[in-house]
């Protein structure tokens, strides 16, 4: 019997090494990784720059505590500031911690402005913001909250409207913010249109509430822009990020405008490990590679090629594939039925993909994939489709 909590339905394999877009098990069986640790390994496995940066930093300094200045924090914060809407940020170890910080920032902002009654945050069905008590309440689904009651108060979970102007009817005197993922990951690769992102920005401004874009999964180049909201030409007031920014090392951040960040004064928030020297070295290395290797251009080129191939696959197997969704290298294959068997069969064919709601399979390859990686993935997906149809006919 395992000594680990039985909270995961783990695949029957343990990987021992990785290189680029591939993983290898203990007997050297090769798998194509198009899940990237759920959009975490944005530069694949063991990218030389990340390896050398980690080795260099680990030989110098690991941890000191935020009781002292950490030069890497200032460097990474300044770079993210120059690349985004944000004036200030707080570094965390995970996405859930970054969302927690965003929630606290929101409440603190309204409190400091003499409106403590404004504490409720509008969120949307299908969203995923983490697994702490407050972030599961923000997501709202029974799958996340069942058995963990009573729910943390302060979240109004609305339908995922095709017209986000409908949100206005749910804004009250207690509403503090709207929080949304520009593309829902766990929710089935459901994209918020540019028009709807603009509409939410307009509503937030009109009602003097904050707008939070959760870019934990869709940020750091995954859609072809550094952050997904850039496609719509609008900016949030607060933005939690994580996953790709560490390239595989635990790292998150909560970015904000100064008008909000300035109220997070001495003692209002903290983290023992957040922003440690090792994490900062990795975050800076990821930004280096994004620039040095023109990663965003690669995402645009490779995603166009991959999406065409996936659409062709959907046309070839319409009885199995309903549609192809998503943007950049955050793509989804929506199936006609539950994707568990398909994911298991893809695993048998040595292809790793990730499940999501709405019968959707997430395709989240490294951002530096090659044409050869795409060709290999399509070959494996094609075989998986054939295998699944054969099984279905046999039944």
N, C-alpha and C positions, 0 to 999 in steps of 0.2 A: 504493500500500500504506500502511495506517495505521501510525503510529508507536506505537500503543497495543498493549499485550498483548492477545492474542485470547481473553480470559477471559470475555467476555460475548457472548451471541447478541442483539445489539441490534436493536430494531425500526427500520424504515427511516424514521425521523423525528427531527428535532432541534427541541426546543421552545425558543422564544425569549422567551416571557413567560407569566405565569399570573395568574389572578384568581379568588379563591374556589375553587370546585370544578372550574374549567376551565383547560386549557392551550391554547396557540396555537402553531402552527408558523410558519415563515418566510413563508408566504403567507397567514397569518391563518386557517387552518383550525382550527376549534374542537373540542376533545376534552373529554369528561367524565372527570375523573380519579377513579376509584373504587379506586385503588391507593395514592394518597397517598405515593408514593415508598417503598412498603412500610411503611406505617403511621408515616411520619416527619412529613409535613405535616399535623399533627393539626388545625390551624386553617385548612387550605386554603392557597392561594397568596397571598402578599403581604397578609396580614392587616394592616390599618392600624396596630394597636397594635405589632405585631412590627416593621413597617417603621420606625415612628417611634422605637422603642427602639433599633434597630440604628443608625439614622442618628445619634441623639443620642450613643450610646456611641462610635461610630466617630469622631466629631469631638472626643472627649475623650481616650480612651486605649484601645489595643488589647491590648498585651501588656507584662507586666513581669517575669514568672517567679515561681514559688512560693518563691523566695528571700525574697520580701517578702509582707506581708499584702495580701490582695485583698478589699476590703470587700464586693464582690458575692458572693463565696463565703460569707462569714459570713451574709449576708442570705438567700441561697437555702438554705443548709444549715439555718438556723434554721426556715425555713418548712417544709421537707420533714420536719424533726424533729417539728414540731408536728402535721403531717398524717399521720405514720406511726408505726410501732413503733420506728423507729431513734433512736439517740442520737448517732450520728456517721456521717460519710460521706467518701468520696474522689471528687473529680470527675475524669472522664476525657473523652476525645474521641469514644468509640465504645462500642457494646455489648460488643464482644469484649474491649476493655480493662477494662470493668467486670466481666466474668466472670473475666478473669485475676486481677483484684484479689480477687474472691470466693474463688478457688482458693487464692491466697496467704494470705488471711486465715484460711481454714480450717486450712491446714497450720500456720501460725504459732500459732494458738490452741492446738492440741493439743501442739505443741512446747513452748510456754510453760507448759503444764499438766503437763509431764513425761511426755507420751505421744507421742513422735515417731514411733512405729510406726503411729499412726493418720493415714494420709495418703490413703487411697482414698476416692473419691467415687462413690456410686451415681447413675447417670443412666439415661435411658430411650430405647429405640429410637424414631426419628422426631424426636428432639430436635435443636435447632439452637442452639448457644451461641456461634458465631463461627467465624472462619477462621484463627486462630493455630494453632500446632502443638498446644498443649494443649486448645484449645476444639474442634478437629476430633476429637481423641481423646475428648473428653467426648461429642460427638455420636455418634461411633463408626461412622457409615455408610461403606461402601466408596466411595461417591460423593465423600465429603469427604476420606477418608484415603488412597485409592489413589495410589501414587507418592510419598508423603510419609513413608515409613517410615524408621526404626522408629517405631511409635506411642509417644507420650509415655505412660509408665506412670502408673497411679493412678486409672483409671476402670473401673468395672464397669457395663457397659451392659445393662440388663435389659429384658424385654418391657414394653410399655405395658399393665400389668395392669388389668383391669376391677375387680379387688379388690386395692387396694394393700397390704392386710395381708400379702400374699404376699411383699412385700419383706423382711419380717423374716427369712425363711429364708436371705437372701443377705447379711445383716449379719454381719461377722466382727470379730475383734479389731483388724483394720487399717482398718475402716471409720471415716471421719472425718465424712462428711456424706451427705445425700441432696440432689440438685439436680434440680429439675423446673420446666418451664414450666406454669403453671396452665392455659393453652391453648397447645397446640403450633401454631405458625404454619406453618413450613416442613413440618411433619409432617402437614398436611392439616386444620387447624382441629379438632384433637382436644382436647376439654375434659376436664380432670380434675374429677370430680364433687366437690361439697362434702364428701360423706362420705369420699372418698379423700384430699382435702386434710387433713381432720381426722385421718384414720388415719395419714398420714405425720408429722404433728405429734406424735401420740402415740408413734409408733415412735422418733422422734428423741429425745424426752424420756426414754423408757424405757431407751434404750441410750446415753444421754449423748453423742449425736452432734449435729451441726448440721443445720439445715434451710435450704436455699437455694431461694428462689423466683425464677426468672429471669423478670422482668416487662418485658423489653426491648421486646417487641412488644405484649403485652396490657395494659401499664400506662398511666398518664397518661390515665385517663378512657375508654379504648377500650371497656370493657365496661359502662359506666354507673356504676361506682365509680372512685375515683381509682386504686386498684389492684385487680386481679382477685381476689386472695385475700380481700379484704374481704367478698365474697359468702359465704364459708364461715365467717367469724367467727374465723379463726385467723391467726397471724402467723408469718413466718419469723424466722430469726436473722440472715440476710444476704439482701440483695436487689439484684441488678444491674438498673439501668434505663438507658434511652437513648431513641432514636427520638423519640417525641412530646415529651419534656421540652425539646427544643431548638426544636420547631416548624419544623424544616428546617435549623437550624444544628447543626453537629456538637457533640453534648454527651451525656455519659453520667455515671453515678454508681454507686458501690457503697455501699449503705446497710447499717448493721449496729448491733447492740446493743453497748453499751459494754463488756460482758464480753468481747467478741471484739475490738472495735476498739482497745481499750487496749493490745493486744499489738503493734499496728503502730506501733512506736516509731521514733524518729529514724533515718532512713536505710534503713528496711526497704522503702520503696516511693516512687515518685516519677513525675512527668510534666513534660515541658517545657511543653507547651501546656495540659494539663488545668486546667480552672477559670479560663481566661483571662477578662479583663473583658468581652470581646464575648460569649462564651458565657454568662457569668453574667447579663448584661443580657437575653439571650434567654430563659433559663430562668425568670427572674423575671417577664418579660413574659407567658410562657405561663401561669404560675400566676395572674397578674392576670386574664387573659382567661377562664380557666376559672371564676373566681369571678364576675367582673363580668358575664359574659354567660350565666351559669347553664348552662354547657356540659354538665354531667353530666345535667341534666334534659332537655336537647335530645337527648342520646344515648339516654336511656330512651325518649323519645317517638318519635324518628325510627327507632330500631332496631326498635321494635315494629311500626311501619308497614312498614318495609322487609322484615322477616322474613316478615310475612304475605304481602306481594307475591311474595317469592321462593318461599314454599311454594305459593302459587297457581300460580306458573310451573312448579314441579315437578310439580304435578298435571296441568297442561295438556300437559306434554311428558314423561310417565313413561318413554318409550323413550330419552330423552336424559339426564334428570336423575334421579339415584338418591336423593339426600336433601339437605336444607339443614341446616347445622351452625353451631354457634358461639353467641356471646353478645354483646349490645350491637352495636357496629359493627365487630366482628371476626367476620365471617360467612364461611361456605364453601358453595359449590355443588359437591357431589360428583357427577361425571358417570359415565356407564356406560363411558366409554373415556378414553383419554389426552386431556387438556384443551388440548394445544398448538394444534390446529386451531380450537377454540372461541375461545381467547384471540386468535388471529390474526384470526378473523372479527369478533370484538368490536372489535378495533382498526380493521378496515375500516369498521365502523359507528360509529367515533369514540368508543369506550368503552374506557377503560384499566382492566384488572384484572390480577391477579397469580396465577401458578400456584403449586401446592404438591403435595406427595406425595398418594398415594391418589386420583389422578384428580380432585383438588380445585382449584377456582378460589377464590382469596381475594377477598372483597369488603371493602375497607378504606377507606371514604370518609372525608373530613374529619369531625371530630366536630361541626362546626357546619353540617352539611348541612341543606337545606330540603326541604319536601314536593315542591317543583318539581324539585329535583335527583333525588329518588327516582322521580318520575314519568318523568323523562327517562331514567334508568338502566333502568327496567323496560321502557320502549318499545324501547330499544336491545338489551336482553337478549332480549326477545321476538323481535325481528327476527333476532338472531343465532341463536336456536334454530330459527327457520324456515329460515334460510339453511343451517344445518348439516344439518338433516333433508333438505332438497332435495338437497344434495351427496351425502349418504349414499345416498339412493334412486337417484341418478344412477349411483352406483358399482354 
